[in-house]
Amino acid sequence: MAEKNRRTRRTLNAVRRKYSEALDLDDDRVVFDGEDGETYSFPHPLFADDTWTQAVDDASTTSGKASAILGEEQYDKFRAHPDHRDADVMLMFLDVNQSMQDELTDGRPTRS
């Protein structure tokens, strides 16, 4: 059995916690307010489960991606407001991904 080495041995919980702290996340979900005063959320892409990620990846249209990101129930509620567009969900998703990349490359997390 390999000897435990702090430089090469990691635990999933420690790594997840390290990146969650580096991104200053309170939760594994992204929360945003819509123009209708309602709150919407979706999994943070870094911590999303495989089913959600696959649904977003498999969607081939903007509306399909927006629906996959929010989930059908939230998506229907979001789209019921006349000022909400599928592109708004994509902008939020893009902003989260861009912020994550910026934060992880500018201030790389320290070792656990």
C-alpha positions as CSV (number, residue, x, y, z in Angstrom):
1,M,0.0,0.0,0.0
2,A,1.3,3.5,-0.9
3,E,2.5,5.6,2.0
4,K,0.4,8.6,2.8
5,N,2.1,11.7,1.3
6,R,0.7,15.2,2.0
7,R,1.9,16.4,-1.4
8,T,0.2,13.7,-3.5
9,R,-2.6,12.4,-1.4
10,R,-5.9,14.3,-1.3
11,T,-9.5,13.8,-0.1
12,L,-12.4,14.9,-2.2
13,N,-13.9,16.8,0.7
14,A,-10.7,18.8,1.2
15,V,-10.4,19.7,-2.5
16,R,-14.1,20.6,-2.9
17,R,-13.8,22.8,0.3
18,K,-10.6,24.4,-1.0
19,Y,-12.3,25.5,-4.3
20,S,-15.5,26.5,-2.6
21,E,-13.5,28.8,-0.3
22,A,-11.4,30.1,-3.2
23,L,-14.6,31.1,-5.0
24,D,-16.1,32.4,-1.7
25,L,-19.2,30.3,-2.1
26,D,-21.7,30.1,0.6
27,D,-23.6,27.3,-1.2
28,D,-23.2,25.0,-4.2
29,R,-25.9,27.0,-6.0
30,V,-25.9,30.2,-7.9
31,V,-28.8,32.5,-6.9
32,F,-30.0,35.5,-8.9
33,D,-33.0,37.8,-8.8
34,G,-35.2,38.1,-11.8
35,E,-37.0,41.3,-13.1
36,D,-40.2,39.9,-11.5
37,G,-38.8,40.1,-8.0
38,E,-38.5,36.3,-7.8
39,T,-35.3,34.4,-6.9
40,Y,-33.9,31.7,-9.2
41,S,-31.0,29.3,-8.8
42,F,-29.0,26.7,-10.5
43,P,-26.1,24.5,-9.4
44,H,-22.7,26.1,-9.5
45,P,-21.1,24.5,-12.6
46,L,-18.0,23.4,-10.6
47,F,-20.1,21.4,-8.1
48,A,-23.0,20.3,-10.3
49,D,-24.0,16.7,-10.6
50,D,-23.3,14.7,-13.8
51,T,-27.0,14.5,-14.7
52,W,-27.4,18.3,-14.7
53,T,-24.1,18.9,-16.5
54,Q,-25.1,16.3,-19.2
55,A,-28.5,17.9,-19.7
56,V,-26.9,21.4,-20.2
57,D,-24.2,20.0,-22.5
58,D,-26.8,18.0,-24.6
59,A,-29.1,20.9,-25.2
60,S,-28.6,22.2,-28.7
61,T,-30.6,25.5,-28.5
62,T,-30.5,28.5,-26.3
63,S,-34.0,27.7,-24.9
64,G,-33.0,24.1,-24.3
65,K,-29.8,25.2,-22.4
66,A,-31.7,27.8,-20.4
67,S,-34.3,25.2,-19.5
68,A,-31.6,22.6,-18.5
69,I,-29.8,25.2,-16.4
70,L,-32.9,26.3,-14.4
71,G,-34.9,23.1,-14.6
72,E,-38.3,23.0,-16.2
73,E,-40.3,24.4,-13.2
74,Q,-38.1,27.4,-12.7
75,Y,-37.7,27.9,-16.4
76,D,-41.4,28.1,-17.0
77,K,-41.8,30.6,-14.1
78,F,-38.8,32.7,-15.4
79,R,-40.1,32.8,-19.0
80,A,-43.6,33.9,-17.8
81,H,-42.2,37.4,-17.2
82,P,-42.3,39.5,-20.5
83,D,-38.8,40.9,-19.8
84,H,-37.1,37.6,-19.2
85,R,-35.2,36.0,-22.2
86,D,-33.4,32.7,-22.6
87,A,-30.3,34.8,-23.4
88,D,-30.6,36.2,-19.8
89,V,-30.1,32.8,-18.4
90,M,-27.1,32.2,-20.7
91,L,-25.6,35.6,-19.6
92,M,-25.9,34.6,-16.0
93,F,-24.3,31.2,-16.7
94,L,-21.5,32.8,-18.7
95,D,-20.9,35.3,-16.0
96,V,-20.6,32.6,-13.4
97,N,-18.2,30.6,-15.5
98,Q,-16.1,33.6,-16.4
99,S,-15.9,34.8,-12.8
100,M,-14.9,31.3,-11.7
101,Q,-12.1,31.2,-14.2
102,D,-10.9,34.7,-13.3
103,E,-10.9,33.9,-9.6
104,L,-9.2,30.6,-9.9
105,T,-6.4,31.8,-12.2
106,D,-5.8,35.2,-10.4
107,G,-5.9,33.8,-6.8
108,R,-5.1,30.2,-7.0
109,P,-6.4,28.3,-3.9
110,T,-3.8,27.4,-1.4
111,R,-3.1,23.8,-0.5
112,S,-5.3,22.1,2.1
